[in-house]
């Protein structure tokens, strides 16, 4: 299960984010999204859990909880609406 995490502390390291989710099951991937030019955190990231039931437990337990001074927004990641291959512009 892919999980979205928002409202992250800009100084949070990927290892710290991963460690917050490990008590709920196997974490197979963790990523904090960074600005391409400055390499500064954009304040959100993603966790990939090995199975959906562990992911659901992590979402329920961690949504709204404090990590490094900020209350995380934790939810199941949604697929991107526009993958860039559409010939129809948004809001048309």
C-alpha positions in Angstrom: 0.0 0.0 0.0 1.3 3.5 -0.9 0.7 6.1 1.8 0.8 9.9 1.5 2.2 11.9 4.4 1.7 15.6 4.4 2.6 18.5 6.8 6.1 17.1 7.4 8.8 19.1 9.2 11.1 20.4 6.5 14.2 19.1 8.4 12.8 15.6 8.7 15.1 12.9 7.3 13.8 9.9 5.3 15.1 7.5 7.9 13.0 9.3 10.6 9.9 9.0 8.5 10.4 5.3 7.8 11.0 4.7 11.6 7.7 6.2 12.4 5.9 3.6 10.3 8.0 0.5 11.0 6.1 -0.4 14.2 3.0 -1.0 12.1 4.6 -3.4 9.6 7.2 -3.9 6.9 8.1 -0.6 5.2 9.5 -1.4 1.7 10.1 2.2 0.7 10.1 5.8 2.0 10.6 9.1 0.2 10.4 12.7 1.1 9.7 14.8 -2.0 12.3 17.5 -2.6 12.5 20.6 -4.8 14.7 19.7 -7.8 16.6 23.0 -7.8 17.2 23.6 -4.1 16.9 20.0 -2.8 14.7 21.4 0.1 11.9 19.3 1.3 8.5 20.2 0.0 6.9 19.0 3.3 5.3 15.8 2.1 6.3 12.3 1.2 5.3 8.7 0.6 5.7 5.4 2.4 5.2 2.0 0.7 4.0 -0.7 3.1 4.4 -4.4 2.3 0.7 -5.1 2.8 -2.6 -3.2 2.9 -3.7 -4.2 6.4 -0.5 -2.9 7.9 -0.8 0.3 5.8 -4.4 0.8 7.1 -3.3 0.3 10.7 -0.5 2.9 10.2 -2.9 5.4 8.6 -5.4 5.1 11.5 -2.7 5.3 14.2 -0.6 8.1 12.7 -2.9 10.5 11.1 -2.9 13.7 13.1 0.0 12.7 15.3 3.1 14.7 16.0 6.4 13.9 14.2 9.2 16.4 14.8 6.9 19.2 15.9 4.2 18.9 13.1 1.0 17.0 13.0 1.2 14.7 10.1 -1.6 14.2 7.5 -1.6 10.5 6.7 -3.8 8.9 4.0 -3.8 6.3 1.3 -2.0 7.8 -1.7 -4.3 8.4 -4.7 -3.1 7.9 -8.3 -2.3 11.0 -10.2 -5.2 12.5 -12.1 -3.3 13.7 -15.0 -0.2 11.8 -16.2 0.7 14.3 -18.8 -0.4 12.1 -21.7 -3.9 13.7 -22.1 -4.6 15.9 -25.0 -7.4 17.6 -23.1 -6.2 20.6 -21.0 -7.4 20.7 -17.4 -10.5 22.7 -16.6 -11.7 22.6 -20.2 
